């Protein structure tokens, strides 16, 4: 979308506010709102922000950063009033000298995606993001009472999340995202909405938009949504299973080598796929993996290959959770997969067993994912792979215990 078309669009749609959106290193959405008349200045000069106030960004003495809108990402904010509409646009973060800011995690993902394209690869990502919905009390305060006590794929009236999921799907459509399916998950008040796969950057943008929409729509219905990895210890955790397809210009099948690279480096990058202390309470139970293995279809594995064909041929990584910053998560997965291809890594034999049954794991000598976040930190700190692709300041932020804890 060029600027003249954008100006016409904003005027015709009665847009009064433009939210310039960016993310801290943990993927938390930030924004500053401007009036449409300021968009030209934003495009030319950028809108100044204080980088020293953003986790993992610059120190106080180097605080000035600038936001420049990517007009191709503009979408409505459908839960805001129609009279005086609001649009959201993702921004590139720039240094004062006009260079790209290296700790912008969207930029890090762009670089990874470009690296894959230079290798002749076309990658698509499709996350499956789970969340819980809890009630608010009469004063609008959060409670730990789930919205319902329905189970996997139950229907109304037991499933009380049906209307919320419908409203989220409508909001996603208004924001240019195509929902594909929605259903109640296994836990009480637990839900899942899946949207169409796409390129890594587009899908990371859509993932953050999806979480934002869910939180706002849950709030407007007198509830609140939790993407925490393990909101209730006795029930299933929230996963963010990541489906990845690998197509090549040379027609070769590189998927197994790509998978092998991810399995090789999975411990190094687990901190960035599972960045909270309660991420590790989820592993090893209720369909969350603990061993580093793969298989066809088997949901007890770290990676499974679903029974699909043609354009839907993919593999599914089952360890990440929704607290991961999708820009960093997807970038690291791309780089690990590329190294798998470059080094011609080979997969171990598939493990066609139920790994939640302790007796079946005896004698397999499988590697395990980190038990705790402290163990994940040790892997990340010692990893040459992580140092190759992430700025030191981002790694330090993730290794700082002050960021380990998460509310429900």
WOJOZI-V91690 format. One record per residue. N is the residue number from 0. PHI is phi in radians with two decimals (NA if undefined). D_CENTER is the distance of its C-alpha to the mean C-alpha in Angstrom with 1 decimal. Layout:
n->N phi->PHI d_center->D_CENTER
n->N phi->PHI d_center->D_CENTER
This chain:
n->0 phi->NA d_center->25.9
n->1 phi->-1.46 d_center->28.7
n->2 phi->-1.18 d_center->29.7
n->3 phi->-1.11 d_center->32.8
n->4 phi->-1.11 d_center->30.9
n->5 phi->-1.12 d_center->28.4
n->6 phi->-1.04 d_center->31.3
n->7 phi->-1.08 d_center->32.9
n->8 phi->-1.03 d_center->29.8
n->9 phi->-1.09 d_center->29.3
n->10 phi->-1.24 d_center->33.0
n->11 phi->-1.13 d_center->33.3
n->12 phi->-1.62 d_center->30.4
n->13 phi->0.99 d_center->31.7
n->14 phi->-1.44 d_center->28.6
n->15 phi->-1.98 d_center->29.5
n->16 phi->-2.39 d_center->26.4
n->17 phi->-2.09 d_center->23.6
n->18 phi->-1.59 d_center->20.6
n->19 phi->-1.52 d_center->19.5
n->20 phi->-1.90 d_center->15.9
n->21 phi->-2.60 d_center->14.2
n->22 phi->-2.38 d_center->12.0
n->23 phi->-1.39 d_center->13.2
n->24 phi->-1.20 d_center->12.3
n->25 phi->-1.61 d_center->10.1
n->26 phi->1.47 d_center->8.0
n->27 phi->-1.33 d_center->10.6
n->28 phi->-1.29 d_center->11.8
n->29 phi->-2.18 d_center->15.4
n->30 phi->-2.77 d_center->18.1
n->31 phi->-2.32 d_center->21.8
n->32 phi->-1.66 d_center->23.8
n->33 phi->-2.20 d_center->26.6
n->34 phi->-1.44 d_center->29.3
n->35 phi->-0.94 d_center->29.6
n->36 phi->-1.13 d_center->32.6
n->37 phi->-1.56 d_center->30.6
n->38 phi->-1.13 d_center->28.2
n->39 phi->-1.05 d_center->30.8
n->40 phi->-1.12 d_center->30.9
n->41 phi->-1.07 d_center->27.1
n->42 phi->-1.21 d_center->27.2
n->43 phi->-1.46 d_center->30.2
n->44 phi->-1.87 d_center->29.9
n->45 phi->1.57 d_center->26.4
n->46 phi->-1.83 d_center->26.0
n->47 phi->-1.26 d_center->26.5
n->48 phi->-2.32 d_center->24.2
n->49 phi->-1.61 d_center->24.9
n->50 phi->-1.13 d_center->22.6
n->51 phi->-1.25 d_center->24.3
n->52 phi->-1.63 d_center->22.9
n->53 phi->-1.89 d_center->19.2
n->54 phi->-0.98 d_center->17.9
n->55 phi->1.46 d_center->18.1
n->56 phi->-1.63 d_center->19.8
n->57 phi->-1.50 d_center->23.6
n->58 phi->-1.23 d_center->26.6
n->59 phi->-1.00 d_center->28.9
n->60 phi->-1.33 d_center->31.3
n->61 phi->-2.32 d_center->28.8
n->62 phi->-1.48 d_center->27.0
n->63 phi->-1.31 d_center->27.3
n->64 phi->-2.35 d_center->24.3
n->65 phi->-2.33 d_center->24.1
n->66 phi->-1.76 d_center->21.7
n->67 phi->-2.11 d_center->22.5
n->68 phi->-1.15 d_center->21.0
n->69 phi->-1.71 d_center->19.7
n->70 phi->-1.09 d_center->21.7
n->71 phi->-1.20 d_center->20.1
n->72 phi->-1.80 d_center->17.0
n->73 phi->-1.22 d_center->19.3
n->74 phi->-2.63 d_center->19.0
n->75 phi->-1.24 d_center->20.8
n->76 phi->-1.79 d_center->19.7
n->77 phi->-1.22 d_center->21.4
n->78 phi->-1.53 d_center->21.9
n->79 phi->-1.63 d_center->24.0
n->80 phi->-1.05 d_center->27.7
n->81 phi->-1.30 d_center->29.1
n->82 phi->-1.53 d_center->31.9
n->83 phi->1.54 d_center->30.5
n->84 phi->-1.22 d_center->27.1
n->85 phi->-2.09 d_center->24.0
n->86 phi->-2.05 d_center->21.6
n->87 phi->-2.06 d_center->18.3
n->88 phi->-2.42 d_center->17.9
n->89 phi->-1.28 d_center->15.4
n->90 phi->-2.14 d_center->17.4
n->91 phi->-1.53 d_center->18.2
n->92 phi->-1.71 d_center->19.3
n->93 phi->-2.13 d_center->22.8
n->94 phi->-1.34 d_center->25.4
n->95 phi->-1.01 d_center->28.8
n->96 phi->-1.48 d_center->30.3
n->97 phi->1.61 d_center->28.0
n->98 phi->-1.42 d_center->26.0
n->99 phi->-1.25 d_center->22.2
n->100 phi->-1.37 d_center->20.7
n->101 phi->-1.24 d_center->19.5
n->102 phi->-1.73 d_center->17.1
n->103 phi->-1.32 d_center->15.1
n->104 phi->-1.21 d_center->11.7
n->105 phi->-1.12 d_center->11.5
n->106 phi->-1.15 d_center->14.9
n->107 phi->-1.03 d_center->14.0
n->108 phi->-1.19 d_center->11.8
n->109 phi->-1.00 d_center->14.7
n->110 phi->-1.09 d_center->17.1
n->111 phi->-1.14 d_center->15.4
n->112 phi->-1.09 d_center->15.4
n->113 phi->-1.12 d_center->19.0
n->114 phi->-1.09 d_center->20.0
n->115 phi->-1.16 d_center->19.1
n->116 phi->-1.11 d_center->21.1
n->117 phi->-1.13 d_center->24.0
n->118 phi->-1.53 d_center->24.2
n->119 phi->1.38 d_center->24.6
n->120 phi->-1.82 d_center->21.3
n->121 phi->-2.04 d_center->19.3
n->122 phi->-1.91 d_center->15.8
n->123 phi->-2.16 d_center->13.8
n->124 phi->-2.11 d_center->10.4
n->125 phi->-2.52 d_center->9.9
n->126 phi->-1.47 d_center->7.4
n->127 phi->-2.04 d_center->9.5
n->128 phi->-1.82 d_center->8.2
n->129 phi->-1.74 d_center->11.2
n->130 phi->-2.68 d_center->12.7
n->131 phi->-1.78 d_center->16.3
n->132 phi->-2.09 d_center->18.6
n->133 phi->-2.03 d_center->21.5
n->134 phi->-1.45 d_center->24.6
n->135 phi->-1.74 d_center->25.8
n->136 phi->-1.44 d_center->29.5
n->137 phi->-1.15 d_center->32.2
n->138 phi->-1.73 d_center->31.4
n->139 phi->1.43 d_center->27.8
n->140 phi->-1.55 d_center->26.8
n->141 phi->-1.23 d_center->24.1
n->142 phi->-2.10 d_center->25.5
n->143 phi->-1.80 d_center->24.3
n->144 phi->-1.59 d_center->25.9
n->145 phi->-1.18 d_center->23.6
n->146 phi->-1.05 d_center->24.1
n->147 phi->-2.68 d_center->25.8
n->148 phi->-2.19 d_center->26.8
n->149 phi->-1.34 d_center->26.0
n->150 phi->-2.08 d_center->24.8
n->151 phi->-1.03 d_center->22.9
n->152 phi->1.00 d_center->23.4
n->153 phi->-1.16 d_center->26.2
n->154 phi->-2.07 d_center->27.6
n->155 phi->-1.15 d_center->29.1
n->156 phi->-1.50 d_center->30.9
n->157 phi->-1.09 d_center->29.3
n->158 phi->-1.42 d_center->25.8
n->159 phi->-1.74 d_center->25.7
n->160 phi->-1.70 d_center->22.1
n->161 phi->-1.05 d_center->23.3
n->162 phi->-1.13 d_center->24.0
n->163 phi->-1.11 d_center->20.8
n->164 phi->-1.08 d_center->18.8
n->165 phi->-1.06 d_center->21.3
n->166 phi->-1.12 d_center->20.9
n->167 phi->-1.13 d_center->17.2
n->168 phi->-1.07 d_center->17.8
n->169 phi->-1.12 d_center->20.5
n->170 phi->-1.11 d_center->18.5
n->171 phi->-1.07 d_center->15.8
n->172 phi->-1.06 d_center->18.9
n->173 phi->-1.11 d_center->20.3
n->174 phi->-1.71 d_center->17.3
n->175 phi->1.47 d_center->17.6
n->176 phi->-1.98 d_center->14.9
n->177 phi->-1.72 d_center->16.5
n->178 phi->-1.26 d_center->15.9
n->179 phi->-1.92 d_center->17.3
n->180 phi->-2.76 d_center->17.9
n->181 phi->-2.64 d_center->17.7
n->182 phi->-2.90 d_center->19.4
n->183 phi->-1.33 d_center->20.2
n->184 phi->-1.67 d_center->18.8
n->185 phi->-1.28 d_center->21.0
n->186 phi->-1.40 d_center->20.9
n->187 phi->-1.15 d_center->22.9
n->188 phi->1.29 d_center->21.0
n->189 phi->-1.68 d_center->17.9
n->190 phi->-2.36 d_center->16.4
n->191 phi->-2.51 d_center->14.0
n->192 phi->-2.25 d_center->13.6
n->193 phi->-1.86 d_center->12.6
n->194 phi->-2.12 d_center->12.6
n->195 phi->-1.12 d_center->14.0
n->196 phi->-1.14 d_center->12.7
n->197 phi->-2.96 d_center->13.1
n->198 phi->-1.07 d_center->13.1
n->199 phi->-1.04 d_center->10.2
n->200 phi->-1.19 d_center->10.5
n->201 phi->-1.04 d_center->11.1
n->202 phi->-1.22 d_center->8.3
n->203 phi->-1.12 d_center->5.7
n->204 phi->-1.01 d_center->8.4
n->205 phi->-1.17 d_center->8.6
n->206 phi->-1.11 d_center->5.3
n->207 phi->-1.17 d_center->6.4
n->208 phi->-1.11 d_center->9.8
n->209 phi->-1.02 d_center->9.6
n->210 phi->-1.10 d_center->8.9
n->211 phi->-1.10 d_center->11.6
n->212 phi->-1.11 d_center->13.8
n->213 phi->-1.03 d_center->13.8
n->214 phi->-1.08 d_center->14.7
n->215 phi->-1.20 d_center->17.4
n->216 phi->-1.26 d_center->18.9
n->217 phi->-1.08 d_center->19.1
n->218 phi->-1.08 d_center->20.9
n->219 phi->-1.20 d_center->23.2
n->220 phi->-1.72 d_center->24.3
n->221 phi->1.42 d_center->25.3
n->222 phi->-2.22 d_center->22.5
n->223 phi->-2.58 d_center->19.3
n->224 phi->-1.89 d_center->15.9
n->225 phi->-2.09 d_center->14.3
n->226 phi->-1.80 d_center->10.8
n->227 phi->-1.03 d_center->12.6
n->228 phi->-1.09 d_center->12.6
n->229 phi->-2.58 d_center->16.3
n->230 phi->-1.15 d_center->17.8
n->231 phi->-2.33 d_center->21.1
n->232 phi->-1.09 d_center->22.4
n->233 phi->-1.53 d_center->24.6
n->234 phi->-2.17 d_center->22.0
n->235 phi->-1.00 d_center->19.0
n->236 phi->-1.41 d_center->15.8
n->237 phi->-1.58 d_center->12.4
n->238 phi->-1.82 d_center->10.5
n->239 phi->-2.24 d_center->7.3
n->240 phi->-1.09 d_center->9.6
n->241 phi->-1.99 d_center->8.7
n->242 phi->-1.60 d_center->11.8
n->243 phi->-2.30 d_center->13.2
n->244 phi->-1.99 d_center->16.5
n->245 phi->-2.23 d_center->18.8
n->246 phi->-2.04 d_center->21.7
n->247 phi->-2.23 d_center->24.4
n->248 phi->-1.11 d_center->27.0
n->249 phi->-1.48 d_center->29.6
n->250 phi->1.37 d_center->29.1
n->251 phi->-1.39 d_center->28.6
n->252 phi->-1.61 d_center->26.2
n->253 phi->-1.77 d_center->23.9
n->254 phi->-1.12 d_center->21.4
n->255 phi->-1.15 d_center->23.1
n->256 phi->-1.16 d_center->23.3
n->257 phi->-1.09 d_center->19.7
n->258 phi->-1.07 d_center->19.0
n->259 phi->-1.08 d_center->21.6
n->260 phi->-1.10 d_center->20.1
n->261 phi->-1.12 d_center->16.8
n->262 phi->-1.11 d_center->19.1
n->263 phi->-1.13 d_center->21.3
n->264 phi->-1.79 d_center->18.8
n->265 phi->-1.06 d_center->16.5
n->266 phi->-1.17 d_center->18.3
n->267 phi->-1.05 d_center->18.0
n->268 phi->-1.83 d_center->14.3
n->269 phi->-1.04 d_center->13.7
n->270 phi->-0.96 d_center->13.8
n->271 phi->-1.55 d_center->10.6
n->272 phi->-1.58 d_center->8.8
n->273 phi->-2.48 d_center->10.8
n->274 phi->-1.59 d_center->11.8
n->275 phi->-2.07 d_center->14.0
n->276 phi->-1.03 d_center->17.5
n->277 phi->-1.35 d_center->17.0
n->278 phi->-1.02 d_center->14.2
n->279 phi->-1.53 d_center->17.3
n->280 phi->-1.27 d_center->19.3
n->281 phi->-1.39 d_center->17.2
n->282 phi->-1.12 d_center->18.1
n->283 phi->1.48 d_center->21.2
n->284 phi->-2.62 d_center->21.7
n->285 phi->0.87 d_center->21.0
n->286 phi->1.24 d_center->19.2
n->287 phi->-1.80 d_center->17.0
n->288 phi->-1.31 d_center->18.2
n->289 phi->-2.38 d_center->20.2
n->290 phi->-1.71 d_center->22.0
n->291 phi->-1.64 d_center->21.1
n->292 phi->-2.74 d_center->22.4
n->293 phi->-2.53 d_center->21.9
n->294 phi->-2.94 d_center->23.8
n->295 phi->-1.43 d_center->24.2
n->296 phi->1.17 d_center->22.8
n->297 phi->-1.08 d_center->23.2
n->298 phi->-1.41 d_center->20.4
n->299 phi->-1.59 d_center->21.6
n->300 phi->-1.62 d_center->20.4
n->301 phi->-1.17 d_center->17.5
n->302 phi->-2.12 d_center->17.4
n->303 phi->-2.20 d_center->19.1
n->304 phi->-1.88 d_center->20.3
n->305 phi->-1.08 d_center->20.5
n->306 phi->-1.42 d_center->23.9
n->307 phi->-2.30 d_center->23.2
n->308 phi->-2.35 d_center->25.2
n->309 phi->1.05 d_center->25.3
n->310 phi->-1.16 d_center->22.4
n->311 phi->-1.66 d_center->20.3
n->312 phi->-1.16 d_center->21.0
n->313 phi->-2.83 d_center->17.9
n->314 phi->-2.18 d_center->16.8
n->315 phi->-2.13 d_center->14.2
n->316 phi->-1.61 d_center->12.7
n->317 phi->-1.87 d_center->12.9
n->318 phi->-1.49 d_center->12.4
n->319 phi->-1.09 d_center->8.7
n->320 phi->-2.21 d_center->8.0
n->321 phi->-1.19 d_center->6.0
n->322 phi->-1.39 d_center->7.3
n->323 phi->-1.16 d_center->5.6
n->324 phi->-1.31 d_center->5.1
n->325 phi->-1.09 d_center->3.1
n->326 phi->-1.16 d_center->6.7
n->327 phi->-1.24 d_center->8.4
n->328 phi->-1.04 d_center->7.0
n->329 phi->-1.14 d_center->7.9
n->330 phi->-1.08 d_center->10.9
n->331 phi->-1.13 d_center->12.2
n->332 phi->-1.12 d_center->12.1
n->333 phi->-1.10 d_center->13.9
n->334 phi->-1.12 d_center->16.4
n->335 phi->-1.12 d_center->17.1
n->336 phi->-1.12 d_center->17.7
n->337 phi->-1.10 d_center->20.0
n->338 phi->-1.16 d_center->21.9
n->339 phi->-1.05 d_center->22.4
n->340 phi->-1.22 d_center->24.0
n->341 phi->-1.09 d_center->26.0
n->342 phi->-1.67 d_center->27.4
n->343 phi->0.92 d_center->28.0
n->344 phi->-1.19 d_center->26.4
n->345 phi->-1.99 d_center->27.4
n->346 phi->-1.33 d_center->25.9
n->347 phi->-1.18 d_center->27.8
n->348 phi->-1.11 d_center->29.3
n->349 phi->-1.11 d_center->27.1
n->350 phi->-1.90 d_center->27.5
n->351 phi->-1.65 d_center->28.6
n->352 phi->-2.39 d_center->28.9
n->353 phi->-1.40 d_center->27.5
n->354 phi->-1.40 d_center->26.1
n->355 phi->-1.49 d_center->26.0
n->356 phi->-1.61 d_center->29.8
n->357 phi->-0.98 d_center->31.0
n->358 phi->-1.09 d_center->34.2
n->359 phi->-1.31 d_center->32.4
n->360 phi->-1.54 d_center->30.7
n->361 phi->-1.12 d_center->34.1
n->362 phi->1.47 d_center->35.1
n->363 phi->-1.44 d_center->31.9
n->364 phi->0.96 d_center->31.2
n->365 phi->-1.47 d_center->27.4
n->366 phi->-1.21 d_center->25.2
n->367 phi->-2.04 d_center->22.9
n->368 phi->-1.16 d_center->19.5
n->369 phi->-0.94 d_center->20.1
n->370 phi->-1.28 d_center->21.8
n->371 phi->-2.38 d_center->20.8
n->372 phi->-1.20 d_center->18.6
n->373 phi->-1.10 d_center->21.9
n->374 phi->-1.17 d_center->22.2
n->375 phi->-1.09 d_center->18.7
n->376 phi->-1.08 d_center->19.7
n->377 phi->-1.08 d_center->22.9
n->378 phi->-1.05 d_center->21.3
n->379 phi->-1.13 d_center->19.1
n->380 phi->-1.14 d_center->22.3
n->381 phi->-1.56 d_center->24.4
n->382 phi->-1.53 d_center->22.2
n->383 phi->-1.18 d_center->23.7
n->384 phi->-1.04 d_center->20.7
n->385 phi->-1.12 d_center->18.3
n->386 phi->-1.16 d_center->21.1
n->387 phi->-1.17 d_center->21.4
n->388 phi->-2.10 d_center->18.1
n->389 phi->-2.11 d_center->17.0
n->390 phi->-1.06 d_center->19.3
n->391 phi->-1.02 d_center->21.2
n->392 phi->-1.12 d_center->20.3
n->393 phi->-1.19 d_center->16.6
n->394 phi->-1.05 d_center->17.6
n->395 phi->-1.07 d_center->20.2
n->396 phi->-1.09 d_center->17.9
n->397 phi->-1.21 d_center->15.7
n->398 phi->-1.51 d_center->19.1
n->399 phi->-1.43 d_center->20.7
n->400 phi->-1.02 d_center->21.3
n->401 phi->-1.09 d_center->21.3
n->402 phi->-1.74 d_center->17.5
n->403 phi->-1.30 d_center->17.4
n->404 phi->-1.42 d_center->18.3
n->405 phi->-2.52 d_center->16.3
n->406 phi->-1.18 d_center->18.0
n->407 phi->-0.88 d_center->17.9
